[in-house]
């Protein structure tokens, strides 16, 4: 049985993630769910393949990929008739990236549930790795501000209804370099600065747990061992 040829995969540099859905899919706009994230990068950020070979600036790579998609589907559909109109394939209105000054924003997505025209339906999710390259499963979804690298496929598509072509960036894996989890916000994020007054450690000592009916248990959780901010070992 012939194997399906895999699409080339590419890797971004370290980027700040915005509104990531990495552990559970977002179902707001698709009932079957989409894993997704937006990456914030310098405008001149470079793109690499999975073997470390440079493919130039991300912006130039994506613009060329979109042009190639329009040309590919234009060759296939231009001049044909659809509902009495002659088809002229144009660029899709919603490219997967945009520039804001010196900052580049790139959108990645992966369908959680796929129903192919030929073959059985299946579920999928992005593979997650820590900063050391070890595969991980996270107990909670990282928040905006997480620093990560994105591994993705650049997949051309054609929207027959609007006769538009473009590319979608299919998120395949994420290397989480420095995660941000809920509950780890700093005082600065709430608009609080340093003031004269109470400092942690000044509070009176709390009564021992025995007053609540608790006894000391050996080899259990020690509050001194708690991880600050829920960042884990990445």
Residue, then its C-alpha position, 0 to 999 in steps of 0.5 A: x500500500x502506497x504511503x501518503x506523501x507528507x507535507x513539508x514542515x517548518x519551524x518558527x523562531x521563539x515567539x510570544x503566543x496570543x490566545x493559544x488553544x493547545x491542550x483543548x480545542x476552541x469550539x466557539x466558531x467550530x463545533x468540532x473544535x480547532x486548536x490554534x494560536x497566534x504568534x507574535x514575532x519581529x517583522x523580519x523573523x526568519x523561517x526554518x525547516x525541520x532540519x534547520x535549513x533557512x527559508x528566508x523571511x517568514x513574510x516573504x515565504x508566506x507571500x510566495x506561498x499565497x501567490x503559488x496557491x493562486x497560480x495553482x488553482x487558477x490554472x485549474x479553474x480559470x475560464x471555467x463557468x460556475x453559476x453562469x459566471x466565468x471563474x477568475x481565481x483571486x487571493x483570499x481575503x483572510x491571509x494567515x498573517x499580518x504586519x503591524x509596524x515592526x511586528x509580525x502576527x502569524x495565525x496557526x490552526x489545526x482541526x480537532x476532528x477531520x472528516x475526509x472525502x475519502x477515508x475514515x474520520x479521525x481526531x488529532x491534536x498538536x504534539x507538545x514538547x518542553x524546552x529540552x525537546x521532551x514530549x509533554x502533556x499539560x494539565x492546563x492550557x498555557x495563556x497569552x504570553x507563553x514563549x514557544x516555537x511552532x512547527x507547521x505545514x503550509x497547506x494551499x486551499x481553494x474556496x470554490x464559492x468565492x473563487x479565492x485561493x490561499x494557504x492555511x498554516x496547519x499547526x503540528x507541534x509546539x515547543x514550549x520554552x517559557x509557559x504562562x499559566x493562570x494564577x501567575x500574574x505579576x503585580x505590574x499586570x494589575x497596575x500595582x507598584x511598590x508602596x510603603x507598608x505590609x510585606x509578605x512575611x510580616x503576617x502573624x503565624x497561623x495556628x497549626x493544622x491540628x486545630x482544624x482536625x488535621x494530623x501530620x502525614x509523612x511523605x506528603x505535599x509540603x508547601x515549601x515545594x509548591x511551584x511558583x506561578x504554575x510554570x513547571x520545569x520547562 
